[in-house]
Amino acid sequence: YYDQLQQPFINRIMIKQDYIVRMIQKIISMIAQALLNKQKISRPTWQEYDSITLQILEVSSERLTDMTPEEIIDYYQTGNDPIEKIELAAMTLLRIADEIEDEQFLLKSKLFQNGLRLLKHVQQKSQAFSIQRMNLIQLLDSHQ
């Protein structure tokens, strides 16, 4: 009887987790498409996704830029959906790097490198294969 009472609660948690994973995938896909196609995305759209990303990652974009890839991996390793959150953090770093002016070459390079390292970690550890992720890694590797 107790199991029957808990089932609706468990179902709500599973639906919420599924929704979060789908939101992460949507944001990752949008950023990847913009990077692969050299497109710029409107400021209001970025602000909306930044807000959602902050809620999901529970870390500001500024804080992410100060963290090493190892710190980011350690930070998300113990929570729910660690691989998805690490990939979202990687894509956020890549998006920020793409927007930085070329005059800030060192910061731009560091963020691209950190994002690439995180993507390679995700590619290695993820149970889900992604052609889009693989193409983005190849693109970033070719620009080094």
Residue pairs with C-beta under 8 A, 6 or more apart in sequence:
17 80
17 81
20 56
20 80
20 81
21 81
21 84
23 52
23 56
24 56
24 81
24 84
24 85
24 87
24 88
25 84
27 49
27 52
27 53
27 88
27 91
28 87
28 88
28 91
29 132
30 41
30 49
31 49
31 91
31 92
31 94
31 95
32 91
32 132
32 133
32 136
33 39
33 132
34 40
34 41
34 95
34 98
35 94
35 95
35 98
35 136
35 139
36 132
36 135
36 136
36 139
46 95
50 61
53 61
53 88
53 92
54 60
54 61
56 85
56 88
57 64
57 76
57 85
57 88
57 89
57 92
59 67
59 75
59 89
61 92
61 96
64 72
64 89
64 92
64 93
64 96
65 93
65 96
65 107
65 111
67 75
68 114
69 114
69 117
69 118
69 121
72 86
72 89
72 114
72 118
73 86
73 118
73 121
76 82
76 85
76 86
76 89
79 85
83 122
83 125
83 126
83 127
86 118
86 121
86 122
87 118
87 119
87 122
87 126
87 133
89 118
90 114
90 115
90 116
90 118
90 119
90 122
91 115
91 119
93 111
93 112
93 114
93 115
93 118
94 111
94 112
94 115
94 116
94 119
94 136
94 140
96 111
97 107
97 108
97 109
97 111
97 112
97 115
100 107
100 108
100 111
101 108
102 108
112 140
112 143
115 140
116 137
116 140
116 141
119 133
119 136
119 137
119 140
120 137
122 133
123 130
123 133
123 134
123 137
